Amino acid sequence: MISIAMIYGASLQGKSVKNFRSLLIAGLLFAPLLLTPCAAQSSAGFATSKLAQTPPMGWNSWNKFACDVSERLIRETADAMVSSGMKAAGYQYVNIDDCWQGSRDAQGNMVADPARFPSGIKALADDIHSKGLKLGIYTDAGTLTCEGRPGILNHELQDMKTYAAWGVDYIKIDWCNTDGLDSEVQYTKIRDAIAKAGRPIVFSICNWSIDAPWRWAPAISNLWRTTGDIKDNYSRMAEIGFLQNGLEKFSGPGHWNDPDMLEVGNGGMTRDEYRTHMALWAILAAPLIAGNDLRTMTPETKDLLTNSEVIAVDQDPKGIQGRRVWGEGPLEIWVKPLADGSQAVGLFNRTEGPFKMKLDAHMIGAKSSARLRDLLDHRDLGTIKDSFTAEVPKHGVVMLRVSQ
Ligand code: GLA
């Protein structure tokens, strides 16, 4: 999918073409290529690479395992993704986070830690692909990763070529050890390197909201973190999730706000809190990157992570990020318009006890005949009439689909 025309279109949007003269030369050189069908795709930047047309779904090692990664863990996780029904539910990326790296060889090529990944990343990617899944990897734009492994600074193209040769499908690029660097400049350079490496690779920016990436990252990446790290507790998850309001205009097919990976199933939240986490991320059209041990999930965790009606909201083809339409302190109502004209609605109770919350039909422009369905519990609830009231548990949610 990535053509010279696309690279050209990409560099026009980046900082590499700085003056009119080089623009003119580039234009003369590549003008004929712009007449190819791919040329039309390049004009809107990275978002048109046709990757991540819906928010990416997968798994990442960090939230549960931190630095304790190995090829055995990744293989077993891929097997569990298939056997648990996660793959069938839409999860496809198996992403290794920090600590897979060893050191560089004499030519400066990145080599995986031989103790943790004795077969190397290429063999692992082949194995993951044979299961119908995709492999993701992690690195850092600076000198070292957050855990002190080699970063890619000044090795951008070399490393992207290595990853492409290994068969990597998704790259998360962190922002530790980047003193004095400009995030837009560095990430644009990395985007150009990915394009030159010639393999379609989902590009995930992880600079924790520095320099408001939603303003520039949509043109160069598929997703970008909008906050610092999530933690497996309600207050941090809620802080991050509800903070996304106002960012909805920057998100859409091919380019997504990323409020960080899921903590569902890691044990630090109640059932209602995890239901809030999953429902809110779906309403936000957030990437659904599970962060628990897929090999030992409880049925409750598996049911929540694979809830088809909630996932359908997240993966809706229109790709509209939801927003808050009503708030009264810790009581919030969020709405996400869906492709078929219906709306996903979340009644979120952030108070410290249960509360009866009321959705007025006019808040979401619904007719009195609009039908209501409870998505978390798969129940039809009749029509809205003038309003709908439901008791929402402490830190919990009632998630609805409202259809005319
Ligand atoms: C940062 C990122 C995390 C994780 C760690 C790994 O904190 O935000 O998601 O990748 O680095 O070191």
Boltz pocket constraint, residues with backbone or C-beta under 6 A from the ligand:
constraints:
  - pocket:
      binder: B
      contacts: [[A, 62], [A, 97], [A, 98], [A, 138], [A, 145], [A, 146], [A, 147], [A, 174], [A, 206], [A, 208], [A, 228], [A, 229]]
      max_distance: 6.0
